[in-house]
Amino acid sequence: MLVGYARTSTTEQEAGLEAQRRDLLQAGCGKVFAEHVSSVGDRVELARAVEFVREGDTVVVTKIDRLARSTINLWDIVRDLDAKGVGLRVLNLGGEVVDTKSATGRLILTIFAGFAQFEREMMLERQREGIAKAKAEGKYKGRKPTARLKAEEARQLVREGLTVTEVAKRLGIGRGSVYRAIDDTSRQSLTTP
């Protein structure tokens, strides 16, 4: 059985997730696991896909960056799949379909995964250099602290009886930010006579 896995980093990338699902279904996947999660977050659906597959199955992804964070992470996933007798197929790796069930497929995957990791590391290095230069020139301000700007509104909604989760969803901020806003109020009331 072909089992697809699709991932985008954010919920704003719904069209990208749908395109992946479409491509995986067209490739013949009988089941597709999909999720919105950053590459560093817990990938629950990937874990479910790996648990779901059985010997002889193949996990299919559209691109390698949808599956793995690094070359080491990729080979950890391939090792786990191999242990179950499951292959990996990448629909678009340098314009080619690559399948780990063949020696050539493994070689190509290794080479391209190394290039992808190198490219990512170079991009991050250039980004760090650009930020350092912008800071030195006084041009870098960083991301606007949206949660802090919404702290008073969060406190008001909590006073109105909404749960922390409801407040976080309504304001588009994390639950931790709501707890910090509430905690800030508690500390202020303790220090004010």
C-alpha positions, 0 to 999 in steps of 0.5 A, spaced: 500 500 500 502 507 498 501 511 504 502 519 503 504 524 508 503 531 507 506 537 511 506 545 511 509 549 517 503 554 518 495 553 517 496 559 512 499 554 507 492 550 506 493 551 499 500 547 499 497 542 503 491 541 498 496 541 493 500 535 496 494 531 498 492 532 490 499 529 488 499 524 493 492 521 491 494 522 484 500 517 485 496 512 488 496 513 495 490 509 499 491 513 505 494 520 506 496 523 513 497 530 513 498 536 518 500 543 519 506 543 524 513 546 523 519 542 522 521 543 529 514 541 532 512 534 534 509 531 528 504 527 530 501 525 523 508 523 521 508 518 527 501 515 526 503 514 518 510 510 520 506 506 526 500 505 520 505 502 515 506 495 514 511 490 511 511 491 503 508 498 504 511 505 501 511 512 504 510 517 499 512 524 500 511 530 495 518 533 497 524 531 502 523 537 506 516 536 507 518 529 511 525 531 514 529 536 518 536 534 516 540 529 513 540 525 519 533 526 521 531 523 514 536 517 515 533 516 522 526 516 518 528 511 513 531 506 518 525 506 522 521 504 515 526 499 513 526 496 520 518 495 518 520 493 511 517 499 508 520 503 503 520 511 502 518 514 495 519 522 494 515 524 488 519 530 486 527 530 488 531 534 483 525 533 478 525 525 479 521 520 483 526 517 488 524 510 491 529 507 497 527 500 495 533 501 490 540 502 491 540 507 486 534 511 489 538 510 496 544 514 493 540 519 490 536 520 496 543 521 500 546 526 495 540 530 494 539 530 502 546 532 503 545 538 498 538 540 501 541 540 508 547 544 506 543 549 502 538 550 508 545 551 513 547 556 508 541 560 507 541 560 515 548 563 515 546 569 510 540 570 514 544 571 521 549 575 517 544 580 514 540 581 521 547 582 524 548 587 519 542 590 520 542 591 527 549 594 526 546 599 522 540 600 527 535 598 521 533 591 525 527 592 529 525 584 530 518 582 530 513 586 533 511 583 540 504 582 538 502 578 544 504 584 549 500 589 545 494 584 546 495 583 553 490 588 556 485 585 551 487 578 554 486 580 561 479 583 559 477 577 556 479 573 562 475 577 566 469 576 562 469 569 563 473 566 557 477 560 558 485 561 557 484 557 550 478 561 548 482 568 549 488 565 545 484 563 539 480 569 539 486 574 539 491 569 535 496 568 540 499 563 544 496 560 551 502 562 554 502 569 552 495 569 556 498 566 562 503 571 562 498 577 561 494 574 567 500 573 571 503 580 570 496 583 573 497 578 579 504 581 580 502 588 579 496 587 584 501 585 589 506 590 589 501 596 589 499 599 595 
